[in-house]
Amino acid sequence: MTQEPPAATPVRSRRRRAWLGIGLASVVMASVGVAVTSHLRGDDPVTDAVAIAGSDDGYGTGLEAGRTLARTASALNRAIVTCDRVAEPERCAALGAASGYIQVVAATVVHCTAPGREEARRSVRSVLEELRTAGPGHPTPALPPIPECRT
């Protein structure tokens, strides 16, 4: 015969719910805190993307370079989500084009040697710099060709 586990006592259930509530409240408060802090600091996803792409330690191998560029594209994707497509259609289109370009470069650079990774890095940084300095109503920047891997 199998014996069924004892039912939770009312006191134990209340404690469990209390701890669950405290944990949930902590997660919500932390999330709100991060969002408020980011807003107050004026974090800009494009500036974040420039910083990620410019990091010196993210291009040691092809895999590292691919990850770095994928993180760069993810930062731009955050900007796309918050972009007002009615008020700033050119800006939204430019963000989307730059993100797509960087995603393709991220996939391409995985098999590149050091010179190819450096070419990809320069190419992505030029796209990001043009995007960062573009004013309102500025058309989508012309994207450079996808860098080729050098052996």
Secondary structure, DSSP 4 states (H G I P E B T S, - for coil): -PPPPPPPPHHHHHHHHHHHHHHHHHHHHHHHHHHHHHHHHT--HHHHHHHHHT-TTS-SSHHHHHHHHHHHHHHHHHHHHH--TTT-HHHHHHHHHHHHHHHHHHHHGGG--HHHHHHHHHHHHHHHHHHHH--TTPPPPPPPPPPPP--
